[in-house]
Amino acid sequence: MNFIPSQLIDVLKDLIDQEIYVTGGPIRDTFLKRPFKDIDLTLPQGAKELAQKVAQKHHGHCVPLDEKEGVFRVVIENYFLDFSNFRQKSRSIEKDLSLRDFTINAMAVTLEEFLHESPSAWNLIDPFEGQKDLSRRLLKALGRTNFIDDPLRMLRGYRLAAELDFALEAQTRKWIKELHKHLGHVARERIATELELLFSHTAGKVIALMAEDELLFEIFPELKAARNVTQPSFHHLDVFGHLLLALEMSDLVIEAPEKYFGDLEANNPFTSIKDSPRKKTAIRLAALFHDIGKPHTFAIRHRITFYEHDRVGAEIFLKIGERLRFPKKFTKEVALLIRHHMRPFHLLHEFKVNRLSRRAIRRLIKDVPDYPSLFMVAMADSLASAGPDKEPGLEIELANLFWEIHHFNQEVLINQEKERLVTGQDLIDLFGLEPGPIFRELLEAVEEARSEGKIKTREEALSFLGILIQEKFRENFK
């Protein structure tokens, strides 16, 4: 029983005198030796009443997931018990299993055996050889109709492929290619949930398969325009090929940042990324969409150009996020990375000739506080470019620039934030100003001058402010 969350064991023991089966994910994950936080409990009928009874007795919360089909979730200490009736009023557990998505999710065992027997001793109910497919690391759909019944299962297949590092069976992919347009009938919130899970795992190869099977363009039609868009000789692929490869490269950079940025310091700036599924999802989405503005800004002057493609791309992603109903804050985070993905390359030109100013570094950090994520996107972008005119050693130079910016932030900006020389109260008390937008502008100017070493003391800051205020309000100081 050591594979069962301890918080749930006593709850489950109360239920073993009834005909209840543990199904799907927990069976799969037990065989794969993966931890799980939710347990699917399937019974012939009465799921609602039982879920409500369990929630009341164990101080949990009961939430309906699909009242029509009789699916209810009980939340206990951040663990989930999902109670469901046999699907479509099936008369047996075998029939219920036949209506699920993939063979590896169509296995069951009685709750009593789940609690009291080791997995090797289970009398496993496995009518579709799901355990065999687990050993082959294969995702095999139970049938074409199962996708029609719930088209989200097509996307879930790719998500599981990314999460488990499994392969999708050829016939399963064929059905998806035939039925991909059915995904358009699925609620956008359900699609968004699967996408967020997918992109939190290594996603590059799976997204490429989704493109081959047309499902990717059903979700993100904006990507169609990127196909066959020629790029300058810095690149070796068209825009769409470059976007797919950049996503694949972002997987590698996220997995092993030390390989691309060199030896990491004790205070590793990438730790917060590796520990955050949300940040990893944002980086991967930004990598996939960083050049989505190029098809809309393509022009041939004396050469191929994509002026302001970063701005246009950010605007496009904001619309994508709104359409798919991603959380607004998350959508803005991804759009910010897209909007500024060229900034590291622009700064690199100045850095290489020793002209990189403290002001430019500070403005980058202020514009993109999560600059480690931005540099991961830039690194993936560079790695995905291999045209004949690409500068040699570009990734090493990007890494050097990153550390220059990071050390400046650690050694200068963070200390400045802790000990400000002047505050808004000084603007009121010493200069008689009324609070307003001008306060931020004036205080930012002081901090910028301080980061450049132009002022170091409070007295110098106040003198600087006096001059600045006179310039801005000259008519008041005649």
C-alpha positions in Angstrom: 0.0 0.0 0.0 3.0 2.3 0.1 2.1 3.6 -3.4 -1.2 5.0 -2.1 -1.2 8.5 -0.6 -1.3 7.9 3.2 -3.9 10.7 3.6 -6.4 8.6 1.6 -6.0 5.1 3.0 -8.4 5.4 5.9 -11.0 7.1 3.6 -10.7 4.2 1.1 -10.9 1.5 3.8 -14.4 2.8 4.7 -15.6 1.9 1.2 -14.3 -1.7 0.6 -17.6 -3.3 1.5 -19.1 -2.0 -1.7 -18.6 -2.9 -5.4 -16.1 -0.3 -6.3 -13.2 -0.4 -8.8 -10.1 1.6 -9.0 -9.6 2.5 -12.7 -7.5 4.4 -15.1 -4.7 6.7 -14.0 -3.8 5.3 -10.6 -3.6 1.7 -12.0 -1.4 2.9 -14.9 0.8 5.0 -12.6 1.2 2.3 -10.1 2.6 0.0 -12.7 4.9 2.8 -14.0 6.0 3.5 -10.4 4.8 7.1 -10.7 3.2 9.0 -7.7 -0.4 10.1 -8.1 -2.7 12.5 -6.3 -6.0 11.4 -7.6 -7.8 8.1 -7.5 -10.6 7.2 -9.9 -13.3 5.1 -8.2 -15.9 3.5 -10.5 -19.1 1.9 -9.3 -22.3 0.6 -11.0 -24.4 3.5 -9.6 -24.8 5.9 -6.7 -21.6 7.9 -7.3 -23.2 11.2 -6.3 -24.6 10.0 -3.0 -21.4 8.2 -2.1 -19.2 11.2 -3.0 -21.3 13.5 -0.8 -21.2 11.0 2.1 -17.4 10.7 1.9 -16.9 14.5 1.7 -19.1 15.1 4.7 -17.5 12.3 6.9 -13.9 13.3 6.1 -14.3 17.1 6.0 -13.7 17.3 2.2 -15.4 19.2 -0.6 -17.6 17.6 -3.2 -17.5 19.1 -6.7 -19.6 17.9 -9.7 -17.4 17.2 -12.8 -20.1 15.8 -15.0 -23.5 15.5 -13.4 -25.1 14.0 -16.5 -22.6 11.1 -16.5 -22.5 10.9 -12.8 -18.9 12.0 -12.1 -18.1 13.8 -8.8 -14.8 14.8 -7.2 -14.1 14.8 -3.5 -11.1 17.0 -2.5 -9.4 16.0 0.7 -6.1 17.7 1.7 -5.2 18.5 -1.9 -5.9 14.9 -3.0 -8.7 14.0 -5.3 -11.2 11.1 -5.2 -13.2 11.0 -8.4 -16.4 8.9 -8.1 -18.2 7.9 -11.3 -21.0 5.6 -12.3 -20.4 3.0 -15.0 -20.3 5.0 -18.2 -23.4 5.3 -20.4 -25.2 3.0 -17.9 -23.0 0.1 -18.7 -23.9 -3.1 -16.9 -20.3 -4.3 -16.3 -16.9 -2.8 -15.5 -15.6 -4.4 -18.8 -18.1 -2.4 -20.8 -17.3 0.7 -18.9 -13.6 0.3 -19.7 -14.4 -0.2 -23.4 -15.7 3.4 -23.5 -12.5 5.0 -22.3 -9.7 6.6 -24.3 -6.5 4.5 -24.4 -5.7 0.9 -23.5 -3.3 2.0 -20.7 -6.2 3.8 -19.1 -8.7 0.9 -19.5 -7.5 -1.3 -16.6 -9.3 -1.8 -13.3 -8.9 -3.7 -10.0 -11.3 -4.0 -7.1 -10.8 -1.4 -4.3 -10.2 -4.2 -1.8 -7.4 -5.6 -3.9 -6.0 -2.1 -4.5 -5.7 -1.6 -0.8 -4.6 -5.0 0.4 -2.6 -6.7 -2.4 0.6 -5.8 -4.1 0.2 -4.9 -7.8 1.8 -8.2 -8.8 -1.0 -10.1 -7.0 -3.9 -8.1 -8.4 -6.6 -9.9 -10.4 -6.2 -7.2 -13.0 -9.2 -6.5 -15.2 -7.5 -5.7 -18.5 -9.7 -6.6 -21.5 -7.6 -4.5 -24.0 -4.1 -5.5 -22.9 -3.3 -2.2 -21.5 -0.5 -3.6 -19.3 1.2 -5.0 -22.4 1.0 -1.6 -24.0 2.5 -0.1 -20.9 5.5 -2.3 -21.2 5.8 -1.3 -24.9 5.4 2.4 -23.9 2.6 2.7 -26.5 -0.5 4.8 -26.5 -3.2 2.9 -28.4 -6.8 4.3 -28.7 -9.6 1.9 -27.9 -11.4 2.8 -31.1 -12.3 5.6 -33.6 -15.7 6.1 -32.0 -14.1 6.8 -28.7 -12.5 9.9 -30.2 -15.8 11.0 -31.7 -17.5 10.5 -28.3 -15.0 13.0 -26.7 -12.6 14.6 -29.2 -10.5 16.1 -26.4 -9.1 12.6 -26.1 -7.1 13.2 -29.3 -5.2 16.1 -27.6 -4.9 14.1 -24.4 -3.1 11.4 -26.4 -0.3 13.8 -27.3 -0.3 15.2 -23.8 0.2 11.7 -22.4 2.9 11.0 -25.0 4.8 14.1 -23.7 4.2 13.4 -20.0 5.0 9.6 -20.1 7.5 9.7 -23.1 5.3 7.2 -24.9 4.8 6.7 -28.6 1.4 7.0 -30.3 0.3 3.9 -32.2 0.1 4.4 -36.0 -3.6 3.5 -36.3 -4.4 5.9 -33.4 -2.6 8.7 -35.3 -4.4 7.9 -38.4 -7.8 8.3 -36.7 -6.7 11.6 -35.2 -5.7 12.9 -38.6 -9.1 11.9 -40.0 -11.0 13.4 -37.0 -8.9 16.4 -36.0 -11.7 18.9 -36.9 -13.9 17.4 -34.2 -11.7 19.1 -31.6 -13.4 22.4 -32.6 -16.5 21.2 -30.8 -14.7 20.9 -27.4 -14.9 23.7 -24.8 -11.9 25.9 -25.0 -11.3 25.7 -21.3 -10.8 21.9 -21.5 -8.4 22.4 -24.5 -6.4 25.0 -22.5 -6.0 22.7 -19.5 -4.6 19.9 -21.7 -2.3 22.4 -23.5 -0.9 23.7 -20.2 -0.2 20.2 -19.1 1.4 19.3 -22.4 3.7 22.2 -22.6 4.9 21.7 -19.0 6.7 18.6 -20.2 9.2 18.0 -23.0 7.0 19.0 -25.9 9.0 19.6 -29.1 8.8 16.2 -30.8 5.1 15.7 -29.8 4.1 19.1 -31.2 5.9 18.2 -34.5 3.7 15.0 -34.6 0.6 17.1 -33.9 1.5 19.3 -36.9 1.9 16.2 -39.1 -1.5 14.9 -38.0 -3.1 18.4 -38.5 -4.3 18.7 -34.9 -1.9 21.5 -34.1 -3.5 23.7 -36.8 -7.0 23.0 -35.4 -5.8 24.5 -32.1 -3.5 27.1 -33.4 -4.6 28.1 -37.0 -2.2 31.1 -36.8 0.7 28.7 -37.3 -0.4 27.8 -40.8 0.7 31.2 -42.1 4.3 30.4 -41.0 4.7 27.5 -43.4 6.8 28.2 -46.5 7.8 31.7 -45.3 11.4 32.2 -46.4 13.9 33.6 -44.0 17.3 35.4 -44.5 20.5 33.3 -44.7 21.0 33.5 -40.9 18.4 30.7 -40.9 18.3 27.3 -42.5 14.6 26.7 -42.2 11.4 28.5 -43.1 9.5 30.2 -40.3 7.4 27.3 -39.3 10.3 24.8 -39.3 12.3 27.2 -37.2 9.5 27.6 -34.7 9.2 23.8 -34.3 12.9 23.5 -33.9 13.1 26.4 -31.4 10.5 24.6 -29.3 12.6 21.4 -29.4 15.7 23.4 -28.4 13.8 25.0 -25.5 13.2 21.5 -24.2 17.0 21.0 -24.1 17.8 24.3 -22.6 15.2 23.9 -19.8 16.4 20.4 -19.1 20.1 21.3 -18.8 20.7 25.1 -18.6 24.3 24.5 -17.5 25.1 22.9 -20.9 24.2 26.2 -22.6 25.0 28.9 -20.0 28.1 27.3 -18.4 28.7 26.4 -14.8 25.8 27.6 -12.7 26.5 29.5 -9.5 25.4 28.4 -6.0 22.5 30.8 -6.4 21.3 29.2 -9.6 19.2 31.8 -11.5 17.4 28.9 -13.4 16.3 27.0 -10.3 12.9 28.8 -10.1 12.3 27.8 -13.8 13.1 24.1 -13.4 10.9 24.0 -10.3 7.9 25.7 -12.0 5.7 23.9 -14.5 4.1 27.3 -15.3 7.4 29.0 -16.2 8.4 26.0 -18.3 5.1 26.1 -20.1 5.5 29.9 -20.8 9.1 29.4 -22.2 8.0 26.6 -24.5 5.0 28.5 -25.8 7.1 31.6 -26.3 9.7 29.5 -28.2 6.9 28.1 -30.4 5.4 31.5 -31.1 8.3 33.9 -30.9 8.4 34.5 -34.7 4.6 34.2 -35.3 4.6 37.8 -36.4 7.0 37.2 -39.3 4.4 36.1 -41.9 2.6 39.4 -41.2 5.7 41.6 -41.5 7.5 39.9 -44.3 9.0 42.3 -46.8 11.7 42.4 -49.4 13.7 45.6 -49.6 17.3 45.0 -50.4 16.9 41.8 -48.3 14.2 39.9 -46.5 13.0 41.8 -43.5 10.4 41.3 -40.7 10.3 44.7 -39.0 8.4 44.8 -35.7 7.6 41.1 -35.9 8.2 40.8 -32.2 5.5 43.4 -31.4 3.1 41.9 -33.9 3.8 38.4 -32.6 3.0 39.4 -29.0 -0.3 40.9 -30.2 -1.2 37.7 -32.0 -0.4 35.6 -28.9 -2.6 37.8 -26.7 -5.5 37.0 -29.1 -4.6 33.3 -28.9 -4.6 33.4 -25.2 -8.0 35.1 -25.1 -9.5 32.7 -27.6 -8.3 29.6 -25.7 -9.1 31.3 -22.3 -5.7 30.9 -20.9 -5.4 32.8 -17.6 -4.9 36.5 -18.5 -1.8 36.9 -16.4 -0.2 33.8 -17.9 -1.0 35.0 -21.5 0.6 38.3 -20.7 3.7 36.5 -19.4 4.1 34.6 -22.7 3.4 37.7 -24.8 6.1 39.6 -22.9 8.7 37.0 -23.7 7.6 37.1 -27.4 7.6 40.9 -27.4 11.2 41.1 -26.1 12.8 38.0 -27.6 15.1 40.1 -29.8 16.3 42.3 -27.0 19.2 40.0 -25.9 20.5 39.9 -29.6 20.2 43.7 -29.8 22.2 44.1 -26.5 24.7 41.6 -27.7 25.8 43.9 -30.5 26.7 46.6 -27.9 28.2 44.0 -25.5 30.6 42.7 -28.1 32.1 46.2 -28.7 32.1 47.1 -25.0 29.4 49.7 -25.5 26.7 48.1 -23.4 25.4 50.7 -20.9 24.1 50.1 -17.4 21.0 52.0 -18.5 20.3 49.4 -21.2 20.8 46.6 -18.8 18.6 48.1 -16.2 15.8 48.8 -18.7 15.9 45.2 -19.9 15.5 43.9 -16.3 12.7 46.4 -15.6 10.9 45.5 -18.8 11.4 41.8 -18.3 11.9 40.9 -14.6 12.1 37.2 -15.5 15.1 37.7 -17.7 16.4 34.1 -17.1 13.3 32.9 -19.0 13.8 35.5 -21.7 17.4 34.3 -22.2 16.2 30.7 -22.4 13.9 31.7 -25.3 16.7 33.6 -27.0 19.1 30.6 -26.5 16.5 28.3 -28.1 16.0 30.7 -30.9 19.8 30.8 -31.6 20.2 27.1 -31.4 17.4 26.6 -34.0 19.2 28.9 -36.5 22.0 27.3 -38.6 22.2 29.3 -41.8 25.5 30.1 -43.5 25.5 33.7 -42.3 25.0 32.9 -38.7 27.8 34.2 -36.6 30.0 31.5 -35.0 30.0 31.2 -31.3 26.7 33.1 -30.9 25.4 30.9 -28.1 28.6 31.4 -26.0 28.3 35.1 -26.5 24.6 35.0 -25.4 25.6 33.1 -22.3 28.3 35.7 -21.5 25.8 38.5 -21.9 23.4 36.7 -19.6 25.9 36.5 -16.8 26.9 40.2 -17.3 23.2 41.1 -16.8 22.6 38.7 -14.0 25.6 39.9 -12.0 24.6 43.5 -12.5 21.1 42.7 -11.2 22.5 40.8 -8.2 25.2 43.2 -7.2 23.6 46.6 -8.1 19.9 46.7 -8.7 18.8 44.4 -5.9 20.8 46.4 -3.4 19.3 49.6 -4.8 15.8 48.3 -4.4 16.5 47.5 -0.7 17.9 50.9 0.0 16.3 53.7 -2.0 17.9 57.1 -1.7 14.6 59.0 -2.2 10.9 58.2 -2.0 7.6 59.6 -3.0 7.3 61.2 0.4 10.3 63.3 -0.3 8.7 64.6 -3.5 5.7 65.7 -1.4 7.6 67.0 1.7 10.7 68.6 0.0 9.4 69.6 -3.4 5.7 70.2 -2.7 4.5 67.9 -5.5 1.1 66.3 -5.7 1.1 62.5 -6.1 0.6 61.4 -9.7 2.2 59.5 -12.6 5.1 62.0 -12.6 6.3 60.4 -9.3 7.1 57.1 -10.9 9.0 58.9 -13.8 11.0 61.0 -11.4 11.9 58.1 -9.1 12.8 55.9 -12.0 15.1 58.6 -13.3 16.9 58.7 -10.0 17.4 54.9 -9.9 18.6 54.9 -13.5 21.2 57.6 -12.7 22.2 55.7 -9.6 22.7 52.4 -11.6 24.9 54.3 -14.0 27.0 55.6 -11.1 26.1 59.2 -11.6 24.7 59.6 -8.1 25.6 57.7 -5.0 24.3 59.6 -1.9 20.9 60.9 -0.8 22.2 64.5 -1.2 23.3 63.8 -4.8 19.9 62.3 -5.4 18.0 65.3 -4.1 20.1 67.7 -6.1 19.5 65.5 -9.2 15.8 65.6 -8.5 15.8 69.4 -8.1 17.4 69.9 -11.5 15.1 67.4 -13.1 12.0 69.0 -11.6 13.1 72.4 -12.8 13.5 71.1 -16.3 10.1 69.5 -16.3 8.2 72.4 -14.7 10.4 75.3 -15.8 7.5 77.7 -16.0 6.9 77.2 -12.3 10.5 78.1 -11.4 11.1 81.3 -13.2 
